Structure formats: structure tokens, C-alpha cells
Amino acid sequence: MILVRSSFETCSISSQFVEEKNGESSAAKFQSNPLDFMKSKLVLLVSHELSLSGGPLLLMELAFLLRGVGADVVWITNQKPLEDDEVVYSLEHKMLDRGVQVISAKGQKAVDTSLKADLIVLNTAVAGKWLDAVLKENVVKVLPKILWWIHEMRGHYFNADLVKHLPFVAGAMIDSHATAGYWKNRTQARLGIKMPKTYVVHLGNSKELMEVAEDSVAKRVLREHVRESLGVRNEDLLFGIINSVSRGKGQDLFLRAFHESLERIKEKKLQVPTMHAVVVGSDMSKQTKFETELRNFVREKKLENFVHFVNKTLTVAPYIAAIDVLVQNSQARGECFGRITIEAMAFKLPVLGTAAGGTMEIVVNGTTGLLHSAGKEGVIPLAKNIVKLATQVELRLRMGKNGYERVKEMFLEHHMSHRIASVLKEVLQHAKARALR
């Protein structure tokens, strides 16, 4: 059995084995960390929620990077479920195990920690609610040391109640140029406020995920295990969409495109392997209308044996290993960045993505994948791209290899650490300069 954990955890493949296989010297392992200057700094991380969605998991990853260099890290979750929640419990204990302090979002301890902290990171626009609600008259004292990490691309986040303090913080960190441009334009047009100094920081894959992605034995075992659980044979072709199920992530349009691709293959009598689709990110416990629509569509089109639903999971590596093509079908303005895209590319998978948002800064159209329009008008182009990759094995493999090379060049953990380090240095300098006034 091979245990694979998430991007901020370890896996059972020994790092020594991977280092030797990749020809890394022991000296390389002990190279200085660009975040070393954060040692002994007190950092407060404020998340609007604690869940398996991208924002909180990214903030947790930052927490572990900072703990890795000896920073004192304190975590606050502003909105928690009223009842006990298994996900919250599990994620909090992961943080506690790694030396991250978890405290209540309210009360004097939260205020005292804010005032003492060298740096405060607000995660997502929604976290802005916490400032006035908890800090009250102390807000103005902490604004100069706040880095606001923004991931949202939806218009309803441009609300003065959420972001009225945004112009006065030390800086905003945003995951893509597309999102940064959108925020700059919309805050000015809708709210009449100016963005603070804004830093674009592309994300990177963790060392642990790359170890799995680059180990052929681990990938084969994971692939076989997941496919067996889904009833998919090794020779079958599996297209996967790995996002929390919601209309904005476009699972409905993907399934329509998948059905259309099957119809085209049948009509043209093309010779392709049996094709399957897997939707990773379901949550039928909530019984959402959208989730019900997806399953009804599958039944209506008699696709039950070819479309598979998998619940939300912290561990996506096994499913990336199992699929042949990733579909990143986020709608409207697309993904702010789309971490799953670079994770799939690390596994040498081609990506079929919407030509919107951060996806366009990751996927090179025609080289590492194929792009299609967002919205209903993108269904037929996506169906055609599915057929194209289903019928052209060499193209599929070449795009996967190109994507892997792009990840190695731009989207590794050390790339992200260097980018974040440069931002944190400037924010700390800003806070120090304001404190001396």
C-alpha cells in the first residue's frame, strides 16, 4: 500500500529514494530557504473558513512553509460551523501537529495577537469581515502590516463591507495577472477605491506532490487502485474534472461536452478506447440542486457506466494518477489560478481548459493543452477537443510532456517560495517604516 497525502503533507515514498533517482546531491537538500528571514517572526493567518476549498488549503500550505523556517504561526478561522465538523477537526489537528497555534477568531487573545504580530495575512476578500467585527478601534493599528491574499474572481466580492480597508493595507497578493487586473478595474469602477500595492504570485507544486508525480511505481499503483475502484480498465481513456462541484466550476457543461464527444465518435465510427469521465469533488450530503442536476443528466443520457462521481477529498494525487486528461472547465472569468492544473501537468497530463482567468497563464494552447470558450458556446469546442485527444495518442503524450517541462521551469515549490519571500520582505519593511513614523 502506498499512502499519498496532500500537497502540504508527506508521502510514504522516501525523499532519499527520490533524490537519488533525480540525481540530487545531499548538499542541494540543505540549500538556504528564501523564507529563512521569517525565523522567529510572529505571523497571524486569518481565513474566512476552514474547508477543503482552495483558499484555506493554500493558507495552510503557507503556514507550513513558515513553520518550516521557524516562524511562530497563529491561525484564526473567522466562520466556523455551529455543529462539530469532521473536516474542520481534521484540518485543525493537521496544523496543531505541525506547530501552528489555532485560536478563536473572537476575544482578547485574537486582538492581542494581532497587535503583537509582525505580519498578518488575510486570506480571501471575505476575511475582511473579521477586521471591524473583532479588532474594532484597533483596525487602524494593524492595517500597515496586513498582506491581503485574494483568490476570488466573482463580482459579488466587490462589496464595501468586505474590502473597505483594502486601500490601506501594506499590500495585496493575487494568484494571477488576470485576477489582479480584474480587481484593479472593478474596485475603482464599482467602489471608487484604489488597490494597494499589488503582487502577482503564481503558485507552485509541493515537493511531496512532485515526488509522487515523478515516481513511476507510485503512479502505477495509484492508477490501478483508483481505476479498479471506479470500474475503469487500464486501457480505457479517463477524462477527469477535479473541483468542488458548483455551477461556477462547469461540471455540467463538461458532462454535456463529454456526451457530445461520445455521440461524435459513434457517428463517425472512430476507433478509440472506451471513454470514461470522473467528477471529483461531489458532496451529495448537501443535496444541492446542481449536484442533483448532474446526476439526473447522467441517468437521462444512460451514462451511468461511464461517468463516475467521487466525493470531495484532501488527497487528489491518486485521481490525477488515474486519469489521462484533466478538464479545467471553470466558467465566467475562469479560475483565479487553478492549482489542480499545475498538479495535473506535473503528472504529464494534457489539460483541456477554458480560455479565461489564470488558466491562460498556465496552459499554452496547442502545446500543453487545448483551450475552449467559457459558457454554453464552449461545449462543442470542448467536445471536439475531447475527440481530438482521444484519437491522437501521440499528441496527448506530447502535450503531457510539455506540460511537465513547463511545471519544472515555473511552477515548483521553490519558485513559489521565492516569489512569496520577496513579497513578505516588502510588507515587513512597510510595516517597520510605518511603525517609525
Disulfide bonds with the S-S distance in Angstrom:
none
